[in-house]
Amino acid sequence: MAKFKVKSAKGAHDSLEPMRTQFAQGSVIFAEGDLGLAMYVIETGTVEIRKNLGGEERVLATLAKGDFFGEMCMLEEESPRSATAFAIEDVTAVMIDQSAFTFILKHNPEIAIRMMRKLVIRLQQTTQLLEDAVGHKVDIEESGIKDTESGAEPDPNARLVEIGSGITFPLADSRDTTVGRIDPVTGILPDVDLTPVDGKRSISRRHARIRHEDDGSYGVIEDVGTMNGTFVNGVRLVAGRLVPVVSGDAVVFGTIQCRFEIDES
C-alpha cells in the first residue's frame, strides 16, 4: 500500500515524497474495528464514513478532495477504527503513517488545526451527552447538538459579492462572521460558505473572519493556518491581524474575488 515516504539527512526530516494509493468504486478502504495504522488525505474521488448504530449502518460524513479521515490512529497508536470508510467512486488518496505524521503537521498547519477543531467538537459532544445523561438516557440523535449549522442570523446590511458570478453572501448578524468552505470532516459550516464559487478549492475551511466593531466599522482577519492567503485591495493580510475594510473594498479569499458592501445608514 502506498504512503508518504520521509526523506532525511543526518536524522532530520527535511523532505517528503508523497506516495499514493487507489481504491476502486465500491471498495472498503478500512472497516469499523480494523486496526488503525494510517490516515488518508483524498486527492480525487468521494469517500463515505459509515458506522453501525443500533444494527443499522448510517452515513456519518461524505468526504471529497482535500478532506482527511482515519486520523484518530495518529493520536492513539494501534487503535481500532471507529467507523468504516467506503469508496463511493474511484478514489486516489495519500496515506500518512506515523513516520510522516510529524512532518505533515510541521509543514501543513491547516491539517493540524482542522484535526484539533474536530477533536474539540467530539469533546463538546461527549460532555453534552454526559450532562444530559444525568437522570435519563440520551440518544445522540436527539441530543440537540447541531455542529454543522451556523448559529447567527444573516445581517441584511452587510455582504460579500463574488465578482465573477454576482452571487451575494450576507454577513452574520454578530460580531464575527466566519468565511470559508463547509468542512465535512469537522462538521463546521462557516457563516459565509464560499464553496459554490470555489471550484478550485483555493479557500481554506476556516479561511478568515470579518469583524463588526462596536463603532460600526468592519475589518478582516485571516485565520491561522490559511494556505492561499487573504487580500484587501491587493495587499496580503498577516494571519491574526485585523485590517479595516469599507464599502466597495476588494477582498480576495484564495482565488475568489469579492467586493465588500454595507448599506449606509
Number of C-alpha atoms within 10 A of each C-alpha: 7 13 20 19 16 17 13 11 8 6 7 10 14 11 15 15 11 15 14 18 15 17 18 15 15 13 15 15 17 17 18 16 12 14 15 22 20 22 20 21 21 21 18 15 19 19 29 22 23 20 19 14 9 7 7 8 12 14 15 16 16 17 22 18 16 16 21 23 17 21 19 19 19 19 10 11 13 14 15 16 19 19 21 22 24 23 23 18 16 15 23 20 24 20 23 24 19 15 15 21 18 14 16 18 13 11 12 14 15 21 18 17 16 21 18 13 16 18 14 13 17 14 12 14 18 13 12 16 18 12 12 14 13 9 7 8 10 15 11 12 8 7 13 11 14 12 15 14 13 16 14 14 12 17 15 12 14 21 21 24 20 20 14 10 9 11 14 17 20 20 28 25 17 15 14 20 22 24 28 25 24 21 23 18 20 22 17 22 21 24 25 24 20 22 16 9 16 16 11 10 18 19 26 24 30 24 26 27 22 23 23 20 12 8 6 7 11 21 17 25 22 25 23 16 20 23 16 14 21 26 20 21 12 11 12 14 17 15 16 13 13 16 18 15 19 13 15 14 16 21 23 22 23 20 17 19 18 24 20 22 20 17 9 7 4
